[in-house]
Amino acid sequence: MDTRSPLEIRALRYLAQREYSRRELEQKLAAHKDRGETAELAEVLDKLEQQGFLSEQRMVEQVARTRRARFGSQRIIHELKAKGVDDHLIDGIRPALKETELEAAFNIWRKKFDHPPATREERGKQMRFMMNRGFSMETVQRVLSQANEENA
């Protein structure tokens, strides 16, 4: 006989699809709970964390790994903060993001543009694109100068 509550079963279904932060899962489950289940929701989340089903550390690693191919560290960190991840977990992933930032930026730039800018307007367009992807101005400038060196 299954002793899990309907709320816990729903939470496990969500977690089977992808990793969630505690705040994300709480918001998602809050829409489906009955009145008076606020205490039960907190208990369910605590139980899932104790059993290892709900892990913010795993979620942070998954987000960083999947977003790295498309976004810069600033945008990934912003997304993690929006998901309600603790600052100490974000600080833990920050060095790994910074370490691979230039390589990721160059790969994204090459996929989109593949040639250095010929005019100021084109340079501005490329810089804006890269900055909107979450790369710092320093990284964008390094990518563009590296592209110029390779093309020379």
N, C-alpha and C positions, 0 to 999 in steps of 0.2 A: 504494500500500500504506500502511495506517495504522500509524504507529510509536508510537502512544499505548498506554500500559499499561492493563490493565483498571481499575486504581485511578484513573487519570487520566480515563478515559472516564466512570466512575461520578461522579467529582467534577464533571465538566462537565455531566452530566445534572442533578445537584443545583443547580448554579449557573444552569442554564437556567430553573429554576423560580422562584428568588428569590436575593437576595444573602445571603451568609453571612459571618460573621467567620471568621478563620482558625481560632480555637479550636473554633467550632461545627462547621465542616467537618471538622476533624481528628477530632473525637469521632464524627461521623457515619461517616466513612470507616474509623475504627479498628475498628468492628464488622464490617466486610466484608473486612478485609485478612487475608492468610495470615500465619502465624508468620514472623518474620524480615524482614518488610517495613517495619519501623519507619523505617529509613533512607530507603527508597523513598517512604514517605508524606511525610516532610519535603521530599524532593526534588520530589515532585509539587506540593506546596503552594507551594514556592519558585518553581517553573516557572510555575504559574498566576498568582502575583502578578506576576512579571516580564512575562508576556504580557498582563496587565491583566484577566484573567478574574476574579480574586479581589481585591476592593478593600474594605478596611474602611471607607474614607471614603464610598464609595457606599452601603455597608450602613448606616452611621450616618445618612446623609441619607434613605435609604428608610424606616428605622424611624421617624425623627422625623416625616417627612411623613405616613406612614400612621397613626401612633398619635396625632397631634396632634388629630384630630377627636374622640377619645374619652378621652384621658388628659392629665394635667398633666405639667409638666416633671420633677417629682420621680420620678414613676413611669416615665417614658421613660428618664431617666438611670439609674434602678435596673435597668431591663431591659437597657440597653446594657452596664452593668457585669457583669451576670449572663452576658452573651454573650461576655465576655472582651475587650471593646474597650479600647484604651489610653486612659488619662486625658487625654492631649493632644487626642485626637479628640473626646472628650466635652466638654472645655473649649471646643473650637472651635464646637460646636453649641449650647452653653448660652445664649449671648446671643440667638440666634434664637428659642429656645424661650421665654425670658423675655419677649421683645418681644411675642409673640403670646399670652402666657399669659392675660391678662385677657379678651381677646376669645374665646378658646377656652373658657374657664371659663364665661363668660356664655352662650355658645351651648349648651354641655352642660347647664347649669342650666335654661335655657329649654326645651330639648327634654324634660327629665325632669319639671320642676315647673310652669313657666309662671306661677306666682303666688307672691308673697312669703309667707313663713310667717306664720300668724296666731297661733300659740301657741308657747310655749317648746319643747314637744315636737317640733312640726313644724320649728322652726328647727334644733334639734339633729339631727333626721333629715336635713335638707337639708345641714347642715354636714358630718355624717359621710359622706354620700354623696359630696360633692365632695372631701373629704380622702382618701377611699378611692380616688378616681380620680387622686390624685397632685398635688392642688393645695395650696398652702401656706395656712395659716390666714389670712394677710393677704389673699391673693387671694380666698378664700371670703368673707371679711367685706366686701370691696369689691364683690363680685358681689351679695351680699344687700342691701347699702345702695343699690347702683345699681338693683336691682329695686324696692326700696321707693320710691325717687325717681320711677321711671317709673310706678309704680302710684298715686302720690299726686296 
